[in-house]
Amino acid sequence: MEWYHVTTLGQILQKIEAYYLQSELKLTYNQKILQVGTLGSESLYVAPDLIRNWALVNTGDATPHPRLPTIAAAADALPVASESIDALILPHVIEFDAHQRHGILQEVERVLVPEGRLYILGFNPWSLHGVIQRLPCDFTLWRGKFVSRHRLLDWLSQLKFDAEFSAAFSLSSSEVLSQPNTLWARTRAELSFAYALKAVKRRYTLIPVEPCWAKAPRLAAGNLVLVRQVKENRAVAGA
């Protein structure tokens, strides 16, 4: 949060991430929204008429939005009922809690309703800043265990999410790269500073297969028919 506020790159990323969430969140008035982790720009994408259905889980010491209901809890132990949340936002939580990242995703799967939507913001380990994070010397204000979007997509698929790459955030051009369809656009997305994934929780119901008994083949009474035919022929001859 300090990097967001005191650096130019942080302020750029904060604004374009807020723009992305504002454009992607398709919410209705009866949906329950949960955000796990503070982004610091909630006022830019949380509509005032949806605040009553919005809750924020503060996992650290960041100052949350003053008008949002806030819960102090760990990301892998949410005090939320199972299957009670329609949309969940996970902004840069996975990379800063490396020991509990699988527990966080399992907890997210637990609280989401079937067909609930998940939005994840993450830092790209293959960007220039991501490579610097792996150097022995600390050149930045913070250090995290960045996770690539390909690995995160694999983890989500194991939890029965239909997940897809949604957008990349370029700090050099201050733009959101969504659905890159050219080689140059895909290269920029792969090397961008941050990215966004969106997923839908699926529930696959196993339909039991009823046993189908094979019918025994019918026996043709060939001999009986032949004996009956012979008797009839003899009767006709006698007459």
C-alpha positions in Angstrom: 0.0 0.0 0.0 2.9 2.3 0.6 4.3 1.6 -2.8 0.8 2.4 -4.3 0.8 5.8 -2.7 4.4 7.1 -2.8 5.6 5.9 -6.2 4.4 7.0 -9.7 4.3 3.5 -11.0 2.2 2.4 -8.0 -0.3 5.2 -8.6 -0.6 4.3 -12.3 -1.2 0.7 -11.5 -3.8 1.5 -8.8 -5.8 3.6 -11.3 -5.8 1.1 -14.2 -6.7 -1.8 -11.9 -9.6 0.3 -10.5 -10.6 1.0 -14.1 -10.5 -2.7 -15.0 -12.7 -3.7 -12.0 -15.1 -0.9 -12.7 -15.6 -2.2 -16.3 -15.6 -5.9 -15.5 -17.9 -6.0 -12.4 -21.4 -6.6 -13.6 -23.3 -6.4 -10.4 -26.9 -6.3 -9.5 -28.5 -4.9 -6.3 -29.2 -8.2 -4.7 -25.7 -9.7 -5.1 -23.3 -10.1 -2.2 -19.7 -8.9 -2.9 -16.6 -9.7 -0.9 -13.2 -8.3 -1.4 -10.3 -10.0 0.4 -7.4 -7.6 0.7 -7.3 -3.8 0.5 -6.5 -2.2 -2.9 -6.7 1.4 -1.7 -8.8 2.6 -4.7 -12.2 1.1 -3.7 -13.9 4.5 -4.1 -13.2 4.4 -7.9 -15.0 1.2 -8.6 -17.5 0.6 -5.8 -20.8 2.2 -6.7 -22.4 4.1 -3.8 -25.7 2.3 -4.2 -23.9 -1.1 -3.9 -22.0 -0.4 -0.7 -24.7 -2.0 1.5 -24.0 -5.4 -0.3 -20.2 -5.0 -0.2 -17.8 -6.2 2.5 -14.0 -5.8 2.7 -11.7 -8.3 4.5 -8.6 -6.4 5.8 -5.8 -8.9 6.0 -3.2 -6.4 7.1 -2.7 -3.0 8.6 -3.9 -1.0 5.6 -6.5 1.7 6.0 -9.7 0.5 4.3 -12.4 2.5 2.6 -14.2 4.5 5.4 -17.7 3.6 4.1 -17.2 -0.1 3.4 -18.0 -2.6 6.1 -14.7 -4.1 7.1 -13.8 -7.4 8.6 -10.4 -8.1 10.2 -9.5 -11.7 9.3 -7.0 -14.0 7.7 -7.5 -14.7 4.0 -7.5 -18.5 4.5 -10.0 -18.4 7.4 -12.9 -16.2 6.3 -15.7 -15.7 8.9 -18.2 -16.0 6.1 -20.9 -18.6 5.6 -20.4 -21.2 2.8 -21.9 -20.5 -0.5 -23.1 -17.0 0.5 -21.0 -14.7 -1.8 -21.9 -13.9 -5.4 -18.7 -12.1 -6.5 -15.3 -12.1 -4.8 -12.3 -9.9 -5.5 -8.8 -11.1 -4.6 -6.3 -8.2 -5.2 -2.6 -9.2 -4.8 -3.1 -11.5 -1.8 -1.8 -14.8 -3.3 1.8 -13.5 -3.8 2.2 -12.1 -0.3 1.0 -15.2 1.6 3.0 -18.0 -0.1 2.5 -20.5 2.7 -1.3 -20.3 2.6 -2.0 -19.6 -1.1 -3.7 -23.0 -1.7 -5.7 -22.6 1.5 -6.8 -19.1 0.4 -8.1 -20.5 -2.9 -9.9 -23.3 -1.2 -11.5 -20.8 1.2 -12.6 -18.7 -1.8 -14.2 -21.7 -3.4 -16.0 -22.4 -0.2 -17.7 -19.1 0.3 -18.7 -18.6 -3.4 -22.1 -19.7 -4.5 -22.3 -22.0 -7.5 -21.8 -19.9 -10.6 -20.2 -17.2 -8.4 -17.6 -15.1 -10.0 -14.0 -14.6 -8.9 -11.6 -11.8 -9.9 -7.9 -12.1 -9.1 -5.2 -9.4 -9.5 -1.6 -10.6 -9.5 1.9 -9.4 -10.2 3.7 -11.0 -13.2 6.9 -12.8 -12.2 8.2 -12.5 -15.8 8.0 -8.7 -15.9 11.1 -6.6 -15.3 9.9 -5.9 -11.8 9.2 -9.5 -11.2 12.7 -10.5 -12.1 14.1 -7.9 -9.8 12.1 -9.4 -7.0 14.0 -12.6 -7.3 17.4 -10.9 -7.0 19.3 -11.4 -3.7 19.3 -7.6 -3.0 16.1 -5.8 -2.2 15.6 -2.9 -4.6 12.0 -2.3 -3.9 9.7 -1.4 -1.0 8.2 -4.9 -0.7 9.0 -8.4 -1.7 6.6 -11.1 -2.7 6.4 -14.6 -4.2 4.9 -13.7 -7.6 2.8 -16.4 -9.3 2.4 -16.7 -13.0 -1.0 -16.6 -14.5 -0.5 -20.0 -16.1 0.1 -21.6 -12.8 -2.8 -19.8 -11.2 -5.1 -21.0 -14.0 -4.0 -24.5 -13.3 -4.7 -24.2 -9.6 -8.2 -22.8 -10.3 -9.0 -25.6 -12.7 -8.2 -28.2 -10.0 -10.8 -26.5 -7.8 -13.4 -26.8 -10.6 -13.3 -23.2 -11.7 -13.8 -22.2 -15.3 -10.9 -19.6 -15.3 -9.4 -17.5 -18.1 -6.9 -14.7 -18.6 -8.8 -11.4 -18.5 -6.3 -8.5 -18.9 -2.7 -7.4 -18.5 -1.7 -4.0 -17.0 1.1 -2.1 -18.7 2.8 0.6 -16.7 4.8 1.9 -19.6 1.6 2.8 -21.6 -0.8 3.1 -18.6 -3.4 0.8 -20.4 -5.3 -2.3 -19.9 -4.4 -5.0 -22.4 -7.5 -7.2 -22.8 -7.8 -10.2 -25.2 -4.4 -9.8 -27.0 -4.9 -11.4 -30.4 -1.6 -10.5 -32.1 1.9 -11.6 -31.5 3.0 -8.2 -30.4 0.0 -7.8 -28.0 0.6 -11.3 -26.5 4.3 -10.5 -26.0 3.4 -7.3 -24.2 0.8 -9.2 -22.1 3.4 -11.8 -21.1 5.9 -9.2 -20.0 3.4 -6.8 -18.4 3.8 -5.8 -14.8 0.5 -7.2 -13.5 -2.5 -9.2 -14.8 -6.1 -10.1 -14.0 -7.9 -13.4 -14.1 -11.6 -14.1 -13.9 -13.3 -17.3 -13.1 -16.7 -18.9 -12.5 -17.3 -21.5 -9.8 -18.8 -24.7 -11.4 -20.6 -27.4 -9.5 -20.7 -30.7 -11.4 -23.4 -33.0 -10.2 -22.7 -36.7 -10.7 -25.8 -38.4 -12.2 -26.0 -42.0 -11.2 -26.3 -44.4 -14.0 -29.1 -47.0 -13.5 -28.1 -50.6 -14.2 -29.4 -51.9 -17.5 -30.0 -55.6 -17.4 -29.4 -57.4 -20.7 -32.4 -59.4 -21.7 -31.8 -63.2 -22.2 -32.4 -64.3 -25.8 -35.7 -66.1 -26.4 -35.5 -69.7 -27.2 -37.3 -70.8 -30.3 -39.2 -74.1 -29.7 -38.2 -75.5 -33.1 -38.7 -79.2 -32.2 -42.1 -78.6 -30.7 -43.3 -76.8 -33.8 -41.9 -79.7 -36.0 -43.7 -82.4 -33.9 -47.0 -80.4 -34.0 -46.7 -80.0 -37.8 -46.1 -83.8 -38.2 -49.2 -84.7 -36.2 -51.3 -82.3 -38.2 -50.1 -83.8 -41.4 -50.9 -87.4 -40.2 -54.3 -86.3 -39.2 -55.0 -84.8 -42.6 -53.8 -88.0 -44.3 -56.0 -90.2 -42.1 -59.0 -88.2 -42.9 
